[in-house]
Amino acid sequence: MGEQALYEELIRQFSAFGAVRREMGRMLPGDCPAGSAAVLTLLARHDGMRMSKLAELLAVDMSVTSRHVAHVAERGWVERSPDPADKRSRILHLTPEGRAQVDEMSLRTTRMLAERLSNWSDDDVDRLTRLMARLRASFDDCRSAPARPAPPPVPEPTTRTSANS
């Protein structure tokens, strides 16, 4: 397969992956759209951050981040407290209700993935996870300066354990 055809197929797969993302979005509670879920998930990983850092991690404009934060704050999932280092800024924290919401979303999506990938081997799921992390790192490297070294290549498995191999 020529280089252009190789990357065209990759583009088709990225487009098809949209269906996977949409199905995962349908797993979210009705009052928690994808943007709000992303805010909650990031705060669960990095509790106690400024809105500017959250916008950076979400890779969206500050106004979009503000709307998402307002949505989750209105539901009592996030609290905003003054930043001791800069009283004009606010630090965002998950509330216990926000943590419960994150836990519920995680449970739903984990169950859905376990069901859809039930015929995949653990090695296949692990390999996909590592390749997706490597892909993300490649894009992160292009946005940041100086660029970080690329992660090591993902080795090919020596044996096939999946029924679909």
N, C-alpha and C positions, 0 to 999 in steps of 0.2 A: 504494500500500500504506500503510495507516494505521500510526501509530507503534507501537501495540501489536503488530500483525501483523509489522512489521519486526523488532522485538526478539524476538518469539516464534520467528521463523525463525532469527535469530542463535542463540538458545538451542538450537534443533534442530541447527544446524551444530556448536555446541560439543559437544553430546552425541555426534554422529557422529564428531567428531574423536578421541574416545576410541578408536575402532577403529584410527586411524592411530597413536596412541601405543602401543596394545597391540602392533601389528605391529612398531613400532620396538623395543619391549621384547623381542620375540622375536629380534631381531638381536643382543642382548647375549649374551656368553658365559654359559654355565650357572652358573658360580660368581660371577657379578657381577649381582645383582639391580638393579633401577632405582635404589633409594636409594644403593647403593654406587657405581653409575655416576655419579649426580649429584655425590657427594662427590669422586670422582676428576676429573670434568670441571671442577668449581669449583677444585680445587687445581691443575689444569693451567693455569687462567687466572690464579689468584691464589695462587701458591705461597707458603708461609710465613705461614699465618694461624692465629689462635686458634680454638678450638672454638666460642666464642661468636659470632664473626664468621661462621663456617661455618653455624651454626644460623640466624643472621639471613638469610644468603643463600639457604639452603634453605627458609626460611619454615616451619620446623618446631621443635618443642620440643627443648630441650637433651638430654633423655633419648633421643629418637629419633635425634638427631645422634650421640650417644655410641654407640648400637648400630651405626649405619652405619660410624662410624670404627673401632670394634672389629672389625667384619667385614673391612674393607680392611686394617687393621693385621695381623690374623691371617694374611692371605695375603701379607704382605710388600710391599704396594703403597704403604703410607704409614708414615712414621716420625713419632714424637712426640718433640720435644726440649724441654728446659726453656726457658721464655721468660726472656731475660735481664732484662727489665723487671719481671717478677713470677714468682718461682720456683714459685709455686703453679700457674701456668698452663702449658700446653703449646702449642708451635707445631707445626703439622702441615705436613709436606713430602711430596711424592711421591718415591718411590724410583725407581730406574731401571726396576724391574719394574712399578711403577705407571704410569710414563710409557709403557711398552710396552703396557700394558693400555688406556690412553686412546687410544693410536695405533690399536690393533686395533679398538676400539669405533668410533672415528671412521671408519676405513676401511669397516667393515661398514655403518654407517648411511649414509655418503655413497654407497656403491654402491647400496644399496636405494633411496634417494631419487632418484638419477640414473636408475635403472631405472623407477620408478613415475612420474616426471615427464618421461620422455623425449619425450613429445609436447607439452610446455610450452615456450614460448619462454623465452630467458634473461630477457627483460623481464618476463614473467609471474612467474617465480620471484623475481626481484628485487622486484617490486611486492608479492608475498605476504610476503616477508621484511620489507619496510619497514612494511607494515600490521600484521604481528604484533608488531614492535618498538613500533610506536605504541600498539597495544592494551595491551601490557605496561606501557608508560610511563604510560598512563592509570590503570591499576590501582595502579602504584607511587606515582603522584601522590596518590591517595586515602589511602594508608597513611602517607605521610610528611608532616611539617609543618615548615616551610611548604611549600606545593605548588610544584613547579617549573613553569615555563611549558610549555604543551603543545607538542609538536613541530609543525613546520609541516605543513599538510595534504599528503597524498600526491596529486600531480596525476594526473589521468586520462590514460592513454596516448592519443596522437593517432592512432595507427594500430594495427590489430590484426594481430599476427604469429602468433598461435597457431592451430593447426588447429581448436581447440575454441571459438574466439571466435564 
